[in-house]
Structure formats: C-alpha cells, structure tokens
Amino acid sequence: MKKTEYFKCIQKRPDRSIIKEEWIEQVLTHPLKEEIQSDGRIRKWARIKEMDGRALRVILLNDGETVHNTFFDRSFREDR
C-alpha cells in the first residue's frame, strides 16, 4: 500500500494508531460509498465490524492508490 508522508505522520496519533491496515484494505476493495473531492482526491467509506460497525473513511490521492488519510467518520451517512 502506497502512503503519503502526511499519512505516516498522522497515523502515530493515538486516535489513528488503532486503525489496522487490513481495515484500510477492506475500505479500498469493498467501499460502501465513493466520492471524488474537488481537488481530485478520492474518498471511500466502509463499515468496520470489529469497531461496532463504525464507518472508516480513507482518502486517496488522485492516483487512486496512495493513502493520504484515514479516520472514523462520525458524520457518515450511506444515503447521502
């Protein structure tokens, strides 16, 4: 998995260090929802069973491969 330097740095935070790479892969391979941001970055979401179904958001660079950010998205709604 390709990662930005920003991602490598931000993943050291206590609230982000709990996010497993296998969960990121799950979001990338089986997203519930995808959006393209105005800057070309790609947002993908999936629910993580091991985290009580919370939605994990993964943001990729516009190459569609490089992970830039990940976090549990409290405001995620599948119907929007």
Secondary structure by P-SEA (a helix, b strand, c coil): ccccaaaaaaacccccccccaaaaaaaaacccccccccccbbbbbbbbccccbbbbbbbbcccccccccccccccccccc
